[in-house]
Amino acid sequence: DMAMEFASWGYVAVPINYGGGAGDLIKATIWLRENAAQYGVDPTKIGIWGFSRGGELSTKAALKGKRGAELQAAIIVSGGTAANAELVTEKAPPFLLVAAKDDKKVPFAGSLAIKTALSAVGVYGETVIYETGGHNPHKKRLPSFYSKCKAFYASQLGVPPPASLLQEEDAEEAEEEVLSAISSSSADILSKLDVPFGPESIQKADIYYHSSTGAPRPAIITVHGFGGDKSRQADMAMEFASWGYVAVPINYGGGAGDLIKATIWLRENAAQYGVDPTKIGIWGFSRGGELSTKAALKGKRGAELQAAIIVSGGTAANAELVTEKAPPFLLVAAKDDKKVPFAGSLA
């Protein structure tokens, strides 16, 4: 998801696997620079993004400055350590360090130490320190977090030219498409978090929508799988919002009742959230897919849904609920799914 986001801004994004240390990151940087022409990369503008242990190692890779492995920008999330601050020299690239004060795994003081060390040698460093968020402070703040990352990379690496890799005869038309895609990036997505849709404490929804799309918009309720919460649907919600929908991840208790209540609430408050009340769909995964199917098929007045996508959540039991009032369904499954047999989707 992060790589797709960076690519939507016009960058070449390169997620890597690594072993135990920063050596693999350094090797990957050298390899990318040596093969820059093959992958359409500007070898003078390579940045890095690392989270947690990956952030710690990314810091080391950025600061060691091995010839051919120089990096021009680094974003480190929950990975800044005081030990790495000691590696800072005037050859360090600019850093954006993101952390939370309540992170119990990697204390935020490490990010502050790196920022102080960078300032001491005259290198640009920026910190974003949240009061809360634990070890994943960006997860519930994706729109503003992406906006901050986008601005930092643009200032340090430049904004990629949209048509630089296109054939001349297609450049004008394709440039419009790329600029449109970039304008639809997550930096332009607005959100309202933890909006109650019922009296119970668990009955909360997040609202995501694109700043450039006019109301009323069709809406998609997204429902997480077993053991999760609505924050797991943030990336999916932001994708739907980038397409022009209002995306509404929800938390729920044990059954489909919360999904039905959320649908009724969204329809009743459609004007407030810029939603077209005649066009509400649902997306559910695993347990959330099973409950989304029930909610879509029960057809309670005011809770009607106009479309349903069910991923790894189709069951034969729910097939018995189907009537002529059911909305259109897209059912996605895998033959080797051991938790929810694909036969349920076929049923």
N, C-alpha and C positions, 0 to 999 in steps of 0.2 A: 504493500500500500504506500509506503513512504517513497519507494522508487518510482511508482506510478505518479505520485504527486510531483516529484522533482521533474520527471519527464514532461508532465503537463505544463511546467513552467518553461520548457525548452532546453533543459539540461540533459546530458547523457547520464543516466543513473546506473551505478554498478554495485549492487549488493554482492558481498563476498562471504565465503566460508573461511574459517581460519582455525589454526590449532591452538597452541597454548599461549603464544606471545605476540608481540608487535611485529615480529619478523615477517609474518605472512602479509600484514598490511603494507609494510614497506615494499615487499616483493610485488604485491598487486599494483602499487602505485608506479613502480618502475616498469612493469609489464604494460600498464595502460599507456604510459607516456611513450614507450617504444612502439606501441601499436596504435598510436593515436589516429593516424591517417585512415587505417582500416575501419575504425569505429566512429569516424567523424568527430573526433575530440580535438579541442584546442590544447596542445600539450603544455601551454603556459598558464592554463587556468584549470587546475584540478583542486577540488576541495574534498573534505571528508566530513561525514556525519556519523557519530557513534553514541550508542546508548549503554549505560551501565558498564559492564566489563568491556564491552566494545568501545564505550566512550573513554575509559581509562587507557586502553590500548591505542585508540585513535590519537589521544593526546601524546602518548609516547612517540608514535609514528610521526606526528606533525613536528615534534620538538627535536627529534634526533637528527633531522636534516641530512640524511645520507644523500650523496650526490645521485641525482636522477629520481629521488623519491621526495623531492621538495613539494610541499602542499601550500596552496595559496589562501586557504580559508578552512576553518574547523568549527563545527558546531558539536558541542559535547553536552549530552543530556544525562543527568544523574551519574556522571562518571568522573567529575573533577576531584583530584586528590592532592593533598598537601605534598606528598612525595613527588608527584609530577611537577609541582611548582618549582622544585629545585632544578629541573631540566631546562627551564626557560632561559633563552638567550636573545640577543637582538636579532637573531635570524628566525625567530619564531614567526609563524603566520598570524594574522588576526584571528581571534577566538570569540565565539558566542557561547557562553556557558549557562546552562539552564539547570536549576535544581529547586528543591523544596525544603523548607526549614524542618519539616517533620519527616524527612527521609531517614529511616533507621538503618538502611544498608550502606549508604554512602553519604556521610555528613556534608551539608552544603558548604561548610567552612572550607572544604577543599577547592571548590569553585572560586570562592573569594580569594584564596591564597594564590591561585593561578592568575586571576585578574590583577592582583597586587604585583605579582612578579612581572607580568607583562608591562604594566604601567612603569615599573622601575627601569625597564630597558627601552622605553619609548615605543612599544608595540601596542596596537589597538586591541583592547579587550572589552567585552561587554558581558554583563551578567543579567540574567532574569531569575530572580529568586522569589518563588511563590511561598505564601504562608502555609499552604496545605497542598496535598497531592501525593505525599509519600514518595515512593521510588518511581512512580509514573506520573509526574506532575502535568505532563502535556496531554494525557489521554482525555481528560474532560474539558480541555481548552483548545481543541484542535484548530478551530478557525483562527483564533488569535495567535496560537503557536505557529501555525503554518505561515501566517502573515509575517511574523517576526523572522522566521527562517528565510522566507523569500526576500525580504528587504535586506537581510544581512548578506546573503549570497549575491544579490544584485549589486550591492555596494562594493563587494570585494572581488567578485568574479566577473561582474558585468551582466547585462541582460542578453541572453542568447538571441542572435538574429533569426527570426522565424523562418526565413526562406533560404538560409545559407547552404543547405544541402540539396536544394531542389533544382531540377532542370529549368533552364531559363523560360521555356515556353509555358511551363506550368506554375511559375513562381507567383504571379499575381493572384490567381485563383486560390492556390494553396496557402498563400500568406494570409488571406482573409480567414480561411478555415483554422489555421494555427493560432492567429490572433484571437479568434472567437473562443478556441479551446483554452488559451491562456487566460482570457477574461473570465472564463468559467471556473477558474481554479478555486481552491478552498480558501484563499485569501479573501475572496468576495462572498463567502458564505457566512451568514449571520445565524446566531443560535440563541435560544432561550432554554435554560436548563432547569430541571427539577420543578416542572409545572405540575401541580396536582390535578389529576382528573377524577379523583374520588376522595372520600374521607379517610381511607386507610393510609398509613404512613408509606406503604410500599407502592401505592398507586400514584406514581410520578411518571412524567413524560418529558422528553427533550424535543425541542422544535428546531429544525434546520431548514433554512431557505436561502436562495440565492438573491443577492441584493439587486440584481439587474432584471429579474423576471417580475412581471406585473401580476397583481392579484385580479381575480381569484385563480389559484393554481390547483391542479390535482394533488392529492396527498397520498402518501404511502406510510402505513403503520408498520414498523419493523419490530420483530419479536425474537429475543435471544433464546439460546438453547438452555438446557438444564444446568443449573449451578452458576449461571452467569448473571449479568445485569445489563441494563441498557447501554452502559458505557462500551460494552463489547460491540455494539451496533453503530458506534460513532462513524467509523470509516464507511460502512455501507450507507448510512444516512447522508453523509457528506457527498458520496457519489450520486445518490438519488437527487440531492439538492442541486448538484452541478448540472443535472439534466433538466432542471426547471420545476421539480416537484417540491412540495413541502414534505419533509421526511420527519417521522415521529417515532423514534425509539421509545419503548415503554418498559417499565418494570411491572411484574405481575406476581400474584401469589400462586395458588395451586391449580387453578382451573381456567377455563375459557371465559368465565364471567368477567374477569378484569379486562380482557380484550374487547368483549362486547361493550363494557362500560366505557372504555377508552374511545371506541368508535362512536358511540352515542355522544359522548362529551365533545369529541372533535367536530362532529356534525353540528351540534348545538352552538359551538363557539367558532364556527367556520369563518365568519366575517372578521373576528378578532385576529385570526392567524392567517388571513389571506387564502383560505382554502375554498375550493369549489365543492360544496356539500354533496353534489351529485356524482363526484368522481373521487372515491376513496378506495384505495387498494390496500392489500396487506402482504407482507413478506415475512416468512417464518422459517427458522432453522431448527431441526431436531425436535426437542420437546416443544419449542416455540412453533415449529411447523405443524405439529400435531394439533396444538391448541388453536392455531390460526385457521386450520381446516375446519375445526368444530365451529369457531366463531363465524366463519364464512358461510357454513351450511345451515346453521340454526336460524338465520334470517329473521332475528327478532326485529320488530318494528323500530326504525331509527338506527339500527346497527347493520343495515344492509351494506355489503361490500361489492364493488364493481369488478374486482380482479384479485386473484390470489396467486402468489408464487410460493411454493412449498419446497424446501430443500431438505432432503433426508428426514422427512417427517410424515410421509404418506403411510397410512395404515389401513388394513382391510376393514377394521372396525368402523372407521370414519366413512368408508365407502357406502356403508349402510344408511348414512344420513343424507345421501345425495337425493335431491328432488329437482324438479324443473325450475325451481327458483334459485338454484345454485349459480354463483358467478363463474366466469371463465377461469380455468386453472392452468398454471404451468407447474408441472411436478418434476423435480430434479432428484435423481438418486443414482447410486452405484451398485452394480451387481455384487460387489464384494463387501458391502456394508453389513457388518456383523451385529450392529445395534438395531437398525431399523431396516428389515428386509425390503428390497426394492419392489417385491411383489405387491406391497401395499400401495405403491404409487400406480402400478398397473391396474389394480383393482378400482 
